[in-house]
Amino acid sequence: MEGMPTWTNDELSRIAEAEELDLAPRRNDGSLRDAVTMWVVRDGENLYVRSMHGSDGVWYRRARARHEGHIDAAGVSKDVSFGDASRDAGLNKRIDAAYRQKYRRFGPDIVGSIVNPGARATTIRLEPR
């Protein structure tokens, strides 16, 4: 969509290469909650995060309540919207592969906490605001 903010190539690269991302969901009054550190992956021109605790994850429930927040990673600090990306099976297979590739050194048990059906159902696309 024309006029919608997009990630710059530099932002995409820096965030995608970062080990972790800090995400702070926004409260109803507009203030930010405490940030949660999580893994982030890139697919094309988009960045994605998931809840390793599935829909029971506190940060995930808070993020879904207002659909807005703030991220910090690799020197990039940005207000974002949270888009639901959990229903695209092809996309989720690519995101699974990206998580396995990027975080493989942690082993299949730990990576498995983010590439399972419960976590997959919480896939959020980070959209710059």
Beta strands, then each sheet from edge to edge (+ up, - down):
strand 1: 21-25
strand 2: 36-38
strand 3: 41-43
strand 4: 46-49
strand 5: 68-73
strand 6: 76-84
strand 7: 124-128
sheet 1: 2+ 1- 5+ 6- 7+ 4- 3+
end
